[in-house]
């Protein structure tokens, strides 16, 4: 009975250490984490179990090959001192892997692998490309992702007929219950309730152009000559950070994804040309 309890405890320890390593691996490797975050809870648990099993198998393989690796190190030393010849390195040693059930050692190595592999893997992976592959199955998110990469503004129409045109800063996080989109607005307005034509009321770009219309380093005298002079608190933040970033943060708008009716890339010239051709028919 005691032996069974001990075996169960060791197996639980192996599982716990492997899962801990798998959790860190999944949350850290670019090519894995974005896809896994899109899974439902059951599939998410299976993903952790899958990578825990991969780490445990890899750990068991490393432990089984460890005697061979130690022999190679020792043989290299002996070969360098001419105490052994090259053929003897291969013939005087049994290269058969020694597979033994070592739950503690296997669990520890699996845990260490889960923490050591992500930095190595991410050196050859591109996070942006990984996100792109993860959102490839969603037309909405893929559209926003491509617009963000191209630096193209997006027009958002909300359920309350509010319209925003702006640059998208980030994609919604599918792991959250109520995801949000962060944008830097260029203009905003309302769609007419009858014709659905957009009437823009606020031009944020006019306010932001002095700071972000071109590559501009922070200059306190210049900042004081703009409308920031009427906002001492914001001007002080810019001076403290020696940057115009506080201005950008002040104008950032968060939009709940569930409130969006439609979204599409926005081109001002194409939009104006389309408005000239638009014929609005009043409702009967």
N, C-alpha and C positions, 0 to 999 in steps of 0.2 A: 504493500500500500504506500509506504513512504517513498519507494522508488518511483511509483507512478506519479505521485505528487511532485517529486523533484523533476521528473521528465517533463511534466506539464508546465512547471515553472520555467524551465530552460527554454521550452518551445515558445512560451509566451514572451520571454525576454528576447528571443531571436526575432519574433514577429514585431515586437515593439521597436526594437532598434532598426530593423529593416524599414518599417513604416516611417520612422522619424527621418531616416535618410532619404526615403522616397518623397516625402512631403517637401523637404528642402530642394531636392532635385527638380520636382515638378514645378515648384514655385519660382525657380531660378533660371532654368534653361529656356531661352527665348523660343525655341522651336516647339516646346511642349506646353509651357504655361498658358499661352493665349488660347490654344485649342482646348485645354483641359478646363479653363475657366468658363467655357461656353457649354460645358456638359451639365446635365441635370444631376441631382444629388446622387442617385444610384450609380450612374455612369461615372461620376466623379470618384466615388469610393472604389469602384472597380479599377479606375486608372491608378489610384494610389496603390492598390493591392498588386496590380500588374507590375508597376515599377519596383515595388518592394520585392517581388519575386525575382525580377531581373537583377536587382542589387544583391540579393541573397545568393543566387546562382553564381554571379560573377565573383562574389566574396569566397564562396566555397571553391571555385576554380582556382582563385589566387592562392588560397591556403594549400590546396592540393599540389600546386606547382612550386610552392615555396622551397621545399627541399631541393628541387632541381635548380632553382635560382641561386640558393646558397652554395650549391655544389659548383655552379659556374663561377661564382665569385672566388671561391677557394681554389678552383682549378686554374683560373686566370693568374692567381698569385703564384701557384706552383709552376705554371708554364713559364712565367716571367723569370723565375729562378732556375729554370731548366731541370726541375725535379720531376717533371712529367712531360710526355710528348703529346702532340695534338691528337693522334689516334687514341691514346690512352684516356683522354678526356671523355671520349664518346663510348669507349668500350669498358672502362672500369667503373661505370656508374649505371644503376638501374633507373632508366628514365620514365618508368611507369608511374603516372600520377597516383598519389595515395589519398583516396577519397575516404574520409572519416567524418562521422557526425560530430561536429564541434560547434554546438549552438552559440556559445558565448563568443568564441573567436569569430565565427561567421557573422554574428550580429554586429559586433564592433566594427569589422571590416566593411560590412554593408553600410553602416552609419557613416563611416569615414568616406566611403566612395560617394555617397549622396551629397556630401559637402565639398569634396575635392573635385568632382567632375564638372559641375556647372561653370566655374571660371574658365576651365580649359575648353569646354564645348563652346562657350559664348565668344571665344576669340575667333572662331571660324563661322559664327552665325551672325546674321544681321537682324536686329530686333525689328526694324521697320518692315523688312520682308516677311518676317515671321507673323507680324500683326496682319499684314496684307493677306497672307495665306489663310489666317484664321477667320477673317471676315469675308472671305471669298464666297461663302454660301449665303450672304445677306446683301441684297441689292442696295438696301438703304445704307448700311454701314460701309459697303464698298464704295458707294458714290461719295460719301463724306470723306473717306480715307483718301481716295484719289484727289479730291478737291484740296484736301489739306496738304498733300504732297506737292501738288502743282501750284499752290498759293492762290487758288481760285475761290472767290467769295461764293457763298451759298445762300439762296433765298429760302427762308423758312416761313410757312404759313401755319398758324396755330388754330386751335379749335375756336378761340374767341375772336378770330379774324385778324388778330395782330400779326404783322409781317415784319420779319427781321432779315436784313442782308448783312452778312459779315463773314469773317474768317473763322473757321472752326479750329479750336485749340486741341481738342481731344475727343476720342470716340467714347460712347457710353460703355461703362463697365458692365458686362453681362452678369457678373457675379453679384451685383446689387439689385435689390428688389425694385427700386425706382431710379433707374439710371438718368443721368443728366448729360447734356451737351454744353460745353463751354465755348462761347463765341466772343469775338471782338466785333461789335456791330459797326457797320458803315452808315446804315440808314435804317429807319423803321417807320411803320405806318399802319394803316388799316385797309382791309378789303371792303369795298362797298357791299352792303348787305344784299342789294338787289342785283347789281351788275358784276360783283366780285372783282372789279378793277381796283388796283392798289393805289392808294393815295398816301404818298410818303410825306411825313410830317417833320421828321427830325433827320438832319444830316450830321451824323457823328464824324464823318470823314473831315468836315471843315474844322472841327475842334482838334482832331488828332493829327492832321496833316503837318502842323508846325513841328511836331515831335517825331513822327514816324513816316513822313513823306519821303525822307531820304536818310542815309546813314548819318546820324548826328550824335556827337558826343555831348554829354551834359555840360551845360554852361549856365551858371547861376544868373549872370546878368541877362542872358537871352531869356531864360525861364521867367525872370521877373518882368520882362517886357511883353509877355504873352498874357492870356487870360488867367494863367496860374496866379498872377498877382492878386486876383480877386478871391483866391482860395488859399489863404496863408497856411492852413494845415497841410494841404496837398503839396504846396511848394516846399514846406519844411521837410516833408518825407522825401521828396526828390533830392533835396540838398543833403540829407542824411545818408541816402543811398548812392549819391553822386550818379543818379540815373533817372531816366524818364519812365522807368518801369512802373512806379506807383500810379502814373497816369493811365497806363494800360490796364492795370488791375482795377482801377476805379470804374472803368467803362465796361469791364467784362460782364457778360450776361449769361446766366445759367438757364437753359431751356429743358424742361422735362420732356423726355422722348415721347411719353404717352400723350402729350398735348400737341404734338406735331401732326398736321393733316397731310402736308406734302413738303418736299424739299428737293431742290435742283440747283445745279451750278448757275451762277448769275454772271452775265456779261452786260455791262451797262449799255454799250452801243447796240447790241442785238436786242436788248429789252426796249430801248427807245424806238428802234426801227419797227419792232413788232407793235408797239403802242400806236404808231402812226397808221398801221394797217388794220388795227382792231376796230371792228364795227360793233357797237354795243346796242343790243335790241332790248328795250325796256320790257319787263314782264307784263303779260296781258292781264 
